[in-house]
């Protein structure tokens, strides 16, 4: 079982991210949970001897999850903590969700820990309004109606004129249905924004050149 956006994998992801958040509250600024995998191995390998061989692989998965979520937390958690000190409306929560990719359940947990009632109704209203604006923008609406998931991002450096491969790219955003999300599951259709890339974005009327992402696991998802 691996962290994902559905089923048991989503429960695992929530547990990991809750641990990451509480680590941050205790002053942990760098990935730390993956180191604890080896402590669990040492404690439990008598009952689960397979941990001796699987611990390094599990640690890599946990570290990747921490690094991925760290990008979300660098700015988003600071803003969330600031908002929790004042009037934390559903509209403000949706802005954090869309612009910084803070997961909804993560903000609900943080609000509960801070003794703040989460505004579910306001959040859903803001989400519905943004989806309407996003659909309008893709149908030729004005730039002002474009999703903040794109508007708030720095400019991507295009490297395609001098090379066909780009290395060590940072994922600035993952956008699904016009909204920023913290991760994508297998089969999801998403847009991925990088800090630099050799990928050439083509208009919908043209056929895009096939391209690949190479991930740390060595897998190669197909992008269209």
ABEGO torsion letter per residue (X at the ends): XBBBABEAAAAAAAAAAAAAAAAAAAGBABBAAAAAAAAAAAAAAAABAAAAAAAAAAAAAAAAAAAAAAAAAAAAAAAAAAAAABBBBAAAAAAAAAAAGBBAAAAAAAAAAAGBBBBAAAAAAAAAAAAAAAAAAAAGBBAAABBAAAAABBBBBBAAAABABBBGBBBABBBBGGBBBABBBBGBBBBBBBABBABBBBBAABBBBBBBBBBAAGBBBBBX
